[in-house]
Amino acid sequence: MKPTFPEDDSVLDLALLAQISQAITPEPLDAASQARIKSRLLRRLAQHSTDQHLTLATPEAGWKPFGPGVTIKVLHRDGAVMSYLLRLVAGAQLPAHRHPIDEECVVLQGEVCVGNLRIAAGGFHLGRQDVLHDVLHSPDGALIYLRGAVPDQALVL
């Protein structure tokens, strides 16, 4: 049977295209080439998704009073869960309280005390859900990152 060609020779016949596709056997790529291609694709995808991320680039903007000697900067809120920073001046404290969900705390600068427990910069503290959290205070001032339930400002005002 003689092959037929469409009037417009810029379009390939589907049967011919299928024959060409079946005749080509792809060669496997080496691991380095696979990694390079994957990296380029991921970079390209990330460039198009940057606007979907949240970045707060101005460190001094957004601080609000939270209590005597304490300021808060909300980083992100998703329903009843919040990520935020607390800055405590020397001697500032938060009263004893409970958390409706676990609360994670990382001391970024300075030192905080939870009751008699001292936590220096780089330290981590997990306040367990429904367990009484002793008074939190900072003898010399501190900056802490917290993630947990939206804090109840009525506790400290």
Secondary structure, 3 states (H helix, E strand, C coil): CCCCCCCCCCCCCHHHHHHHHHHCCCCCCCHHHHHHHHHHHHHHHHHHHHHHCCCCCCCCCCCEEEECCEEEEEEEEECCEEEEEEEECCCCEECCECECCCEEEEEEEEEEEECCEEEECCCEEEECECCCECCEECCCCEEEEEEEECCCHHHCC
